[in-house]
Amino acid sequence: MESKSKRKSAGKVYLVGAGPGDLGLITLRAKECIERGDVIVYDHLANPEMLGWAREDAEIIYAGKKAGERSLSQEEINKLLVEKARAGKEVVRLKGGDPFVFGRGAEEAKAIVDAGVGFEIVPGITSAIAGPAYAGIPVTHRAENSHVTFFTGHEDPSKTKSAIDYAGLAKLGGTQVMLMGVERIDAVTREMMAHGVRPDLPVALVRWATTGRQETLTGTLGDIAKKVVDLGFESPAVAVFGDVVALRKDLNWYEHRPLSGKRIVVTRTRKQAGVLTSQLRALGADAFELPTIRIEPPTDLREFAELVQDAHIYDWIVFTSPNGVDGFFDVFYKLYDDAREIGGVKIAAIGPATAQRVRDFHLHVDLQPEEFVAEAVVRAFQKQGGVENLRILLARAEKARDVLSRELSKLGAIVDEAFAYRTVPETRDLTGARRRFLEEGADLITFTSSSTVENFLALGLPWPKGMQIASIGPITSKTAREHGLKIDIEARRYDIGGLVEAIRKFFEGKNV
């Protein structure tokens, strides 16, 4: 029987299709591989935000593959994958789209096999299908075509002549989809016309398909190359040749949403940003996450644990944020294995997200004020008959506003503060968001707490010209104004849903 230590030392390589760009189009298997991987090797076309799923201790390696940028050669990549696997690592190789659709995945798989290393292929959604779909172009239509052809415009530079059979393409007709060929669009279209394809054949180029940066350029075989030059239309893009392109006029769904074309920076903790980002993206925004703060355990974890251990002696526990709930129960379930150990204590929560996080642990929320601020909790307690002589445990962040503790104490409550977590500036740029912010700027930046304002400003990043500000509520807005910032949008309901609604109404009003 094979020993456990020997089994553990056998590494494996997962050639994973990273999809076309939209995180929602990643397969469950791909996400599972990223979450488990010891080493993640990714290309330029793999959305770096998926690296947020990787373990904290995972080794992240950028292989490049961007035109004009230093990257690992294919031989270096092959060698790297084999070396890491032989060292007993689970290696996840992320390749944009599908690894076996013009992705050189077959070459990497052959090198792995030759080295005697185990591997697995995880197919992905290719941009050849997803790009046209997000541009409102079905690659097949019963009235238009009966077949689809895929070809690459980026061939092996060592070839003495093109392997593309333009005469065959011309004869075949139907819908034809070209990947990686924007730089050669002039030569490709001239060859197609020289072999008999009609100049007025509809053509579409879809750039950064399925992402918030998606742009679509349409034309004909005869004029598309000139349009590319005139507009400076650059890769990465997928090209569609065929009469199905005309259907975009009626089927273009992705580029007509309320926030389409708006670049929005989301400043929250890396853990929390996803909800706001996904809601903005659902409305068409090019939203990207620039974490300004990172959640870490409290400075005095022992003191916090002692308060959690004695939670059953209190009349109330008050949670001010989902992070406080997570911090509390993370420690609670290390101390106890039965939820009933919390005793008869009642629970108050500020905001629906905090309340929902409490419910996620199958506990009832006894008090949830209509407004999502500390002052509202005090008013809610007063409506219930006051808090005199009640023992209250307040689970909150270090260095947060102490209004709630102070006001409850004034009303006669016996308040203990349990610092469940602390926020520190996020200095890492794992996904390249900070680099993108510096290069491209943004139309709007969102602030969801006073700490996101302060920590963003502490990063010292230049303020892009024309960038406006959206705030989740008056307290956050007050902090921003104290730092000399002008608030353009403020949520009327102080939660993520309220902020998204305010942003949507703001831009809809501008487009009237």
N, C-alpha and C positions, 0 to 999 in steps of 0.2 A: 504493500500500500504506500502511495506517495505521501511523504511527510508534509505537514502543514507549512513548515518553513520553506520547503522547496516549492510548494504551490504558490506561496506568497511572492517568491522571487521571480516567477515567470511573468514578464511584462506583456503588454498587448497594445496594439495600435488600433484606434478607431478612426476610420476615414469618414468624417461626418459632413454631410451637406448642411451648410449654414443658412440656406435659404436665400431669397433675393434681397433681403434688407429689412422688411417688416418683421419685428420680433414675433408678431402673432402668427407668422407663417413657418415658425420653427417646429419641427416634429417633437412629440413628447420624448421619443427616444434620444434625439439630439440633446435636449435639455438635460435628460438624465445622465448622459455621458459627460457633459460639461460639469455637472454638479459632483460627479464622482472622480473626475480626472486628476491625476497627479501633475501632469504637464499638459498645457494647452498651447498649441501652435496654430496661429491664425494668420490669414491673409488680409490684404487691404479691403477686399470686397465683403469680408465677413463683418457684420454689424458688431462693433466692439462692445456695445451695451450688453450683449449676451455674456460677456466676461464677468458681469456682476453676479452671475449664477455660480461662478467657480468658488471653490473653497478658498478660505483666507490664505492657506499655506500652499496653494497650487502655484507651480512655476508657469509664468505666462511669457511666451516667446512670440515676438512679431516677426513674421517671415517676409513681410513687404509685398512685393508684386505690384507696386504702383509705378506707372511709367515715370521715368526720370528720377526715381528715388532709390537709394541703396536698399537692396534686398538680398536675401539668401538665394544662391543659385539652386536649381532643382537638385543637383548632386548634393549640395550642402544640406538641403531639407531632408532628402532621403537618408543621408548619414545620421542626421540628428534624430530622426524618428526611430531608427534602428538602435542607436546608442542608448537613448532614454529607455526604450522597451527592454533592452538587454540588462539595464540596471534595475529591472523589476518594477518599472513605472507603468501606470495606465496612461497612455499618451492619446490625447484627443487632437486630431488634425482637422481644424475647421476650414472648409473650403466653400467659398461663395456659391450659392445655387446648389447644384448637385455635383458630387465629386467625379462622376463618370460622364458628365456632359461638358466637353471641352474644358475640363478642369485639371487635366494631367493626373487625375486620381489613379488611372490605370498604371501609369509609370511608377507612382509611389507604391501602389499595391504590389507590383512585380518586384520592386526592390526589397520590400518587406518579406515577401515570400522567399526570395533568394537568400535572405539572411536567416531564414528559419524562425521568424518571429510570427506570433499569432496576430491575426487582424480581423476586423469586422467592418463592413460597409454599412453606413447609415445614409440612405438616399435622402435628398433634399428637394425642395421645390425649385425648379430652375427658372431663371428670369425670362427664358425663352417663352414660357407659358404665362408666368405671373405678370411680367412687364406689360405685354399687350392687354391682359385682362384688366389691370389697374388703369389702363389708358382707355378702356371702353372698346377694345378691339378683340373680338373673338377670333381665334386663329382658324376655327372651322365654322362654316355656316352652310347648311344644306343647299341654299340657293346660290352660293358663291364658289365653293370648292369641295373637293372630295379627298384632299390630302394636304399634309404640311411637311415642309422640308426645313431642316435646321442645318446651318453651316456657319463656320467661323471666319471672320475677317482677319483674324490674327493667327497667321500660320507660323510654322517653325522657320526661323530666319535662315536655317542652314539649307533649306530647300532651294534648288536652282530655279524652279518655276512653280507657279501656283498649282495646288492640287485641286482647286475648285473647278469643276466641270461647268463652265458658264453655258456652253452649248446645251448640256444636259438640263441645266436649270431652266433655260429658256424654253426648251421643249416640254419640260415637266409642268411648268405653270403652277397653279394653285397658290397657296400661301407659303411664303418663304421668310424665315426668320434668321437674321444674322446676329451673332454675338461678337462682341469685341472688335468692331470694325469701323468705328466712327472716323478714326484718323485716315482710313483708306476709302471712305465713302465715295470720293470722286473717282478713283480708279475702279472700284467695284461697279458703280452705276454705268460708267463708260463701257466696261466689259459686257455688262448685261445688255445694254442697248446695241452694242456691236454684234451681239449674237441674236438679235431679233426681238428683244423684249420691247414693248411699246413705251415711248417716252412719257405718256400720260398715265402710266400705272401708278395708283396711289401708294405712297410710302409714308411711314411714320417712324420717328426715332423717339424712344422713351428713355429719358436720362434719370439716373438714380431711382429706378422703378420701385414702387411699393413703399417708398419712404416719404417723409414730409417734404423732401427736396425734389420730388418728382416733377419733371418738365417734359412736355411732349411737343415735338416739332413735326408738322405734317407738310407734305408737298407731293411732288410727283418724281418719277425716276429721272426726269429731265432737269428738274430744278432743285432737288433736295441738297445736292452737294454745295451749290451756291448759297443756299439758305444757311447751311452749317457754318460756312466761312463768314457770312455777313453777320450772323448772330453770335458767333464765337461759341457755338454749341459743342461741348466737350464730352469726353467719356467720363464715367462708364455709361454706356447706353446700349439698348437692344434695338435693332432695326426690323421693321415689318414691311414686307413687299406684298401687295395683293389688293384685290378689290374689297376685302373685308375691312380695310382701313377706313373706308367711307362710312361704316357703321358707327364709328366713334361719334359722329355728329349727334346720334340719339342715345348712345350707351355710355357716354363719358360720365361716370358717377364719382370717381375719386377726386377729381380736380375741381368740383363744384360745391364743395362743402363750406360751411360758414367761415372757417379759419384757414382755408387753403391759401398757401403762399405766405403765411405768417410764421416767422421764426421766433419761437418763444423759449426762453431759458427758464428752467425749473430749478429753484434753489431749495433743496430740502436735504435731509440726511439721505445717504445712499439707500438705506433700507426703506424709507418711506416714500421716496419720490415717485415710484411706479404708478400709484393710483392717480395722482394729478397728471402725470405725463400721458397715461393711457387715455384719460378722458379728453385731454386737449387734442391728442392725435385722432381720436374718434371723430372730432369735429374738423379734421383736416390740417391741423397745425403741424409745422415742422418743429416739434418740441424735443429738446434735448436736455438731459439732466446734468447740472453743474453742482454737485454736492458741495456745500460749504461747511457742513458740520458732520461729525461722526459721533455716534453714540458709543460710550464706553462705560464700564462699571463705575460705581461711585468711588470716590477717593478712599472712604472708610467703609469697605464692604462688610467688615465684622460688625460695626455699629448698626448698619442697615439690616443685616441678618438677624441681629438680636431683636430689633423692633418687629420684623416680620414674624419671628418665632412667637412673639407675644401678641400677635394681631387679635387673638380671641378675647383679650381683656378689654378691648376698646368697644365703644358704642358705635362708632362710625369709622370707616376708612374712606378717604376722599382721594380720587384719582384725577389728575389734571391733564393727562395725556396718554395715548396708547403706549408710549415708551415706558411710562411709569407702571402701567399694568403689566407689561412684559417683564420689567425688572423685578417687580414684586413677586409674581408667580414663578419666575425662574428660580428665585431663592426659596420660595415657599415649598415648591415640590422637590427641592433638594433636602429640605428639612422634614417634610411630611409626605406620606404616600396616600393620604385620604383628605379630600376637600373639606370634609366635615370638621377637620381640626381648626378651621377658621372660626368656628363657633357661631354665635348668634349676631355677630357684628353686621351692621347695615352698610351699604355701599352707595356713595355718591360719585357721580362722574360728570366732568365738564366736556360737553360736546358729544355728538352722536358717534364719532369714530372711537372715542374713549369708551363710551357705553357699550358699543358693539364688541370691543376687545374684551371687556369684562364678561359679556355674554358668551364669547368664544370659549371661556373657561367654565361655562355652564353655571354661572352665578347670576343672581337677579340684581338689577340696578334699582335701588330704592328711591334715589333722588337724582333727577337730571334737569337742571334749570333750562328755561327756554333760550336764554342767551348763553353763548359759549365763552364766558369770561368769569374770572374769580369772583368779582363783585356780585354776579348773579347767584352764585352758590350761597353767599351770605344772606341775600334776600330770600332765597328759597328756604333756608333753615329757619329764618325768622317767621315765615308764613306757617311753618310746621310747629310753632310754639317756642322757638328759641333753642339755645344750646347751652344754657347755664349748667355748669357742673358735668357736662357730657365729656367723655374722653374721646378725642378725635385724633386719628393717625392720618397725617397728610403725606401721601407718597408723591414726590415731585422731583424735578431736576435740581442739581446743585446750581446755586447762583441765579435761580429763577426769581421772578417777582415774589415778594413775601406778603403781598396784600392780603391774601386769604388767611394766612396764619395770624397776621396782626389783627384783622377785623374779627375773626372768630374768638381770639383771646380777649378782645375788648368786650365781647358779649358774654364772657364768663366761661367759655369752653376751656378745657385742659387739652392743649394741642401739643402733639409731638410731631416733629418733622422727620420724615424718613427719606433720605436722599437716595432715590432708586437708580439714578444714572447721572452722567455728566456729558455735556457736549463739548467737543474739542474741534478746532478748525480742521477741515479735510484738506490735507496737503497733497494727496496722491491724485494722479490724473490717469487712472487705469484705462478709461474709455476714450481718452483724447478729447474730451468735451472742452477742457480749458483751452487747448490748442485751437479747436474749432471756433470758440468764442473770440479769441484774439484775432483770428484770420477773417472771420465772416461777420462778427457782431450779431445783433439781434434786433427785432422789432419791439420786443417786450421782455421784461424780466419779472418773475413772480417771487414774492416774499410771503412766507406762511407763518413767520414768527419773528419776534425781535432779534432772536439769536441768528436767524438766517441773514438779516440785514447787517448786523454787526460783523458776522464772520465773512460775509461776502466782501464788505469793504476792507476787512483785514487782509484779504488776498492781494490787495493793491493792484487789481486789474484795471486797465484804462476803460473809461466809460464810452461805449460806442455812440457815435453821433445819432441822435434821433431815437435812442432806445427809451421806451416808456416803462412805467412801473405799475404793477398790479399788486395790491395788498389784500391779505385775507381778512383784515379787520382794523378797527380804530387803534388798538394798542400797537400793532405792528406799524401802522401808518405814523403814529406819533414818534416811534423810534426812528423811522426813516426821515421824518421831517427834522428831528433833532440833529441828524447828520447832514442836513442841507439838501435832502432829496425831495423831489416833487412827486406826489402821488397822482397818477392819472386814472386809476381804477381802484375802487375799494368795494369789497364784497359786502352786500347787505345782510347776508347770512354767513356767519363766520366759520365756515367749514370749506372743505375742498369743493363740494358741489356748488356752494354759493360763489366761490371764487371763479369756477369755470363758467357759471352762468353770467357773471358780471363781465368776464372777458368776451364771451360770445356776444352779448348785447352791445358792448363797446364797439367792436369791429363791425357788427351788423349796422349800427347807426352811422358809421363812417362810410359804409358802402351804399347807403341810400342815395 
